[in-house]
Amino acid sequence: KSILPTCPCCGEFLVYEYRLREIPPEIPWFTIDPGGGLVEIAPFG
């Protein structure tokens, strides 16, 4: 994407989709919300 998506609630930039590339897909720390954005569902250890 050419620009960072922003949270519709708080306006913060959503960078989870970029961080997700560094995390193996089998680790269920992130989920894709209905809007297509990535939501953090667990804290980093």
URGI-V851266 format. One record per residue. N is the residue number from 1. PHI is phi in whole degrees, -180 to 180 (NA if undefined). Layout:
N:PHI, N:PHI
This chain:
1:NA, 2:-80, 3:-130, 4:-81, 5:-70, 6:-118, 7:-69, 8:-67, 9:-90, 10:-115, 11:82, 12:-73, 13:-69, 14:-95, 15:-112, 16:-58, 17:-65, 18:-82, 19:-67, 20:-58, 21:-63, 22:-93, 23:-111, 24:-56, 25:-61, 26:-78, 27:-89, 28:-79, 29:-87, 30:-127, 31:-140, 32:-96, 33:-77, 34:-56, 35:-84, 36:95, 37:-89, 38:-99, 39:-121, 40:-76, 41:-111, 42:-154, 43:-73, 44:-74, 45:-68
